[in-house]
Amino acid sequence: MNAAKTNTVQLYVARQQSPVIRLRRQIMRTLIRQIGFRLCVINITGTEHIPDEGPVIMMMNHISALDPGLIMGAVTNRFVIPMTKIENTHHLAGAFAIWWWDAYTVRRGEVDRSALTNSIELLKSGQCILIAPEGTRQRAGLARPKEGLAYVATKADAIIVPTAISGAVGWKEKWLKFQRPHIDINFGRPFKFKTDGRKRIPREELSAMTDEAMYQLAQAVTDETMRGIYSDLSKASARYLEFS
């Protein structure tokens, strides 16, 4: 990475300690909980699995546009920094929310090295980030993920918390009928990937790590019909996982 990009990443990571950024996040989280959560029936479980400090990846299934905001509101012991698609900056509301929370963007459909570097450096500085490993919404249930999460987690030696949302599909239709969608947010058992101190992990091993992590996410999804290709939990293994 060239000097200019390195400088940009360092400035972004340093900015996370800004009292202004923390105040803005506190204000937005309060609004999400006091207004947004009242438009739904929210059931939150497993918050005891979220570490109070240190590098953490919230590994989220992605089934609706509400998902990142739901997690940002549900986690109260620290602030979650979401990775969001760059397309969200193309409309006013999305651009404002990203700026206000100071989230960071990713270019989908390519290897976005800036997004990977941001993720790794945020984690190394002790932050908590939010990643949807599938890369896009999967309204029919869990699908094959990208391998970026395993790469980032092993580079930063981060704890991963399976972060599962159920019931958010069809929320717009329910609101139009003056109904409150019932949404479950469940945080599963945290774990790390076993690297045995290695700095470079072979690609096939990253792929195996990713599949094992996805089964952990599937176990955390309370709606069994939304576990997708990871529905058969008898296939779950933990060869590369170390549970906290």
TADA-V24377 format. One line per field, one symbol per residue. psi: psi as a letter, one per 30 degrees, with the letter a starting at -180 (. if undefined). burial: b if it has 24 or more other ideal C-beta (glycine too) atoms within 12 Angstrom, else e. A space follows every 10 residues. Layout:
psi = ???
burial = ???
This chain:
psi = kleeeeeeee eeeefffkee eeeeeeeeee eeefeefffl jkjklgfffj kfllkkkjjk ljflffeeee eeeejfflkk jkkkkfffff leeeeeeeee fhlllkjlgl jjfeeeeeee eeefgglklk kjffflkiff lklkllgeee eeeeefhlkk jkjkkkffkg eeeeefghkj kjkkjkkakl llkkfhgkfk kkeeeeeeee eeeeeeeeff jfjffgfbfg ejfffklheg kjk.
burial = eeeeeeeebe ebbebbeeee beebbeebbe ebbeebbebb ebebebbebb beebbbbbbb bbbbbbbbbb bbbbbeebbb bbbbbeebee eeeeeebbee bbbbbbeeee ebebbbbbbb bbbebbbbbb bbbbbebbee bbbebbbbbb bbbbbbbbbb bbbbbbbbbe beeeeeeeee bebbbbbbbb bbbebeeeee beeeebeebb bbbbbbbbbb bbbeebbbeb eeeeebeeeb beee
